[in-house]
Amino acid sequence: MKIVKIIAWVALIVFVVIQFFPVDYNQNEMVPQTDFMLVNNVPATIEKSLRVSCYDCHSNNTDYPWYSKVQPAAWYLEDHIKEGKAELNFNEWDNLSERRKTSKLRSIISQLEDGEMPLDSYTLVHRDALLSEVNKEAIIDYVNTLKDSLE
């Protein structure tokens, strides 16, 4: 029984100590002129779906949940956001070449069709980020139109 108490105390101390190692929050209120929504004049319904389902991980401004202030959850979120932005950052859309834009648009279509995005771990907590089949089809149709205009 004594070993269990020691392990519990050590775990508690480690938990408290890791709270002193914060993350850099991905928040920037300024929307750059290179943003996907501005450059492409996205219809309001599609814009709403993309902002709710994609922009937290794929832009420079994340709307953080309450648990983002607690380690190790904050580290987990930071990792997902960094990976998401490295793959596609909607705020920097117009900085991409036409070829890269076409590639990203194909990837968006593929991942929506395959149900890979938004991530299940994201929609588990953010239920409003779940895309209905109608929303998915609308986004896919719009993205296909953009892709066709670039090709």
C-alpha positions as CSV (number, residue, x, y, z in Angstrom):
1,M,0.0,0.0,0.0
2,K,2.9,2.3,0.7
3,I,4.2,2.0,-2.8
4,V,0.9,3.0,-4.2
5,K,0.9,6.2,-2.1
6,I,4.5,7.0,-3.3
7,I,3.5,6.5,-6.9
8,A,0.4,8.7,-6.5
9,W,2.5,11.5,-4.9
10,V,5.1,11.3,-7.6
11,A,2.4,11.4,-10.3
12,L,0.8,14.4,-8.6
13,I,4.1,16.2,-8.4
14,V,4.9,15.5,-12.0
15,F,1.4,16.7,-13.1
16,V,1.9,20.0,-11.1
17,V,5.4,20.5,-12.5
18,I,4.5,20.1,-16.1
19,Q,1.9,22.9,-15.8
20,F,4.9,25.3,-15.7
21,F,5.8,24.3,-19.3
22,P,3.2,26.2,-21.4
23,V,2.7,26.1,-25.2
24,D,2.8,28.9,-27.7
25,Y,-0.8,29.6,-28.5
26,N,-1.8,29.9,-32.2
27,Q,-3.8,33.1,-32.0
28,N,-3.7,36.0,-34.3
29,E,-6.8,38.1,-34.8
30,M,-5.6,39.7,-38.1
31,V,-6.8,38.0,-41.2
32,P,-4.1,38.3,-43.9
33,Q,-5.0,39.3,-47.5
34,T,-3.7,35.8,-48.5
35,D,-6.5,34.0,-46.7
36,F,-8.4,31.4,-48.6
37,M,-11.8,33.0,-47.8
38,L,-10.7,36.4,-49.1
39,V,-8.8,35.3,-52.2
40,N,-11.6,32.9,-53.4
41,N,-14.7,34.9,-52.3
42,V,-16.1,31.8,-50.7
43,P,-19.9,31.5,-50.3
44,A,-21.2,32.0,-46.8
45,T,-22.4,28.5,-46.2
46,I,-19.1,27.0,-47.2
47,E,-17.2,29.6,-45.3
48,K,-19.1,28.8,-42.1
49,S,-18.4,25.0,-42.5
50,L,-14.7,25.5,-43.2
51,R,-14.3,27.9,-40.3
52,V,-16.0,25.6,-37.8
53,S,-14.5,22.3,-39.1
54,C,-11.0,23.3,-40.4
55,Y,-9.7,26.7,-39.3
56,D,-8.8,25.7,-35.7
57,C,-6.0,23.5,-37.0
58,H,-5.4,25.0,-40.5
59,S,-5.1,28.7,-39.8
60,N,-3.2,31.2,-37.7
61,N,-6.0,31.6,-35.2
62,T,-7.2,28.7,-33.1
63,D,-10.2,28.9,-30.8
64,Y,-8.9,27.0,-27.8
65,P,-11.1,24.9,-25.5
66,W,-10.9,25.2,-21.7
67,Y,-8.6,22.1,-21.4
68,S,-5.9,23.7,-23.6
69,K,-4.6,25.3,-20.4
70,V,-3.8,21.9,-18.8
71,Q,-0.8,19.9,-19.6
72,P,-0.4,17.4,-21.3
73,A,-3.6,18.2,-23.2
74,A,-2.1,21.5,-24.4
75,W,1.0,19.7,-25.8
76,Y,-1.3,17.3,-27.7
77,L,-3.3,20.2,-29.1
78,E,-0.2,22.1,-30.1
79,D,1.2,19.1,-31.9
80,H,-2.0,18.7,-33.9
81,I,-2.2,22.4,-34.8
82,K,1.5,22.5,-35.9
83,E,0.9,19.4,-38.1
84,G,-2.3,20.8,-39.5
85,K,-0.7,24.2,-40.4
86,A,2.4,22.5,-41.9
87,E,0.1,20.5,-44.2
88,L,-2.3,23.4,-45.1
89,N,-2.6,26.9,-43.7
90,F,-5.7,28.6,-45.1
91,N,-4.4,32.0,-44.0
92,E,-1.4,31.6,-46.3
93,W,-3.3,30.2,-49.3
94,D,-2.4,32.9,-51.8
95,N,1.3,32.4,-51.1
96,L,1.1,29.0,-52.7
97,S,1.9,28.4,-56.3
98,E,-0.9,27.4,-58.7
99,R,0.5,23.8,-58.8
100,R,0.6,23.6,-55.0
101,K,-3.0,25.0,-54.7
102,T,-4.2,22.4,-57.1
103,S,-2.5,19.7,-55.1
104,K,-4.0,21.0,-51.9
105,L,-7.5,21.2,-53.4
106,R,-7.2,17.6,-54.6
107,S,-6.1,16.6,-51.1
108,I,-9.1,18.4,-49.5
109,I,-11.5,16.6,-51.8
110,S,-9.8,13.2,-51.2
111,Q,-9.8,13.6,-47.4
112,L,-13.4,14.8,-47.2
113,E,-14.5,11.9,-49.4
114,D,-12.6,9.4,-47.3
115,G,-13.8,10.9,-44.1
116,E,-10.3,11.6,-42.9
117,M,-11.1,15.2,-42.1
118,P,-12.0,16.7,-39.8
119,L,-10.2,14.3,-37.4
120,D,-12.4,12.1,-35.2
121,S,-10.4,13.3,-32.2
122,Y,-11.5,16.8,-33.0
123,T,-15.1,16.1,-33.7
124,L,-15.4,14.1,-30.6
125,V,-15.1,17.3,-28.6
126,H,-16.3,19.8,-31.2
127,R,-19.6,18.3,-32.2
128,D,-20.4,21.3,-34.3
129,A,-17.4,20.5,-36.5
130,L,-19.0,17.3,-37.8
131,L,-19.8,17.7,-41.5
132,S,-23.1,16.4,-42.8
133,E,-23.1,14.6,-46.1
134,V,-24.8,17.7,-47.6
135,N,-22.1,20.0,-46.2
136,K,-19.3,17.6,-47.5
137,E,-20.8,17.5,-51.0
138,A,-21.2,21.3,-51.0
139,I,-17.5,21.8,-50.0
140,I,-16.4,19.2,-52.5
141,D,-18.4,20.8,-55.3
142,Y,-17.0,24.2,-54.5
143,V,-13.4,22.9,-54.2
144,N,-13.8,21.0,-57.5
145,T,-14.9,24.3,-59.1
146,L,-11.8,26.1,-57.7
147,K,-9.5,23.2,-58.8
148,D,-11.0,23.3,-62.3
149,S,-10.4,27.0,-62.6
150,L,-6.7,26.5,-61.7
151,E,-6.1,23.7,-64.2
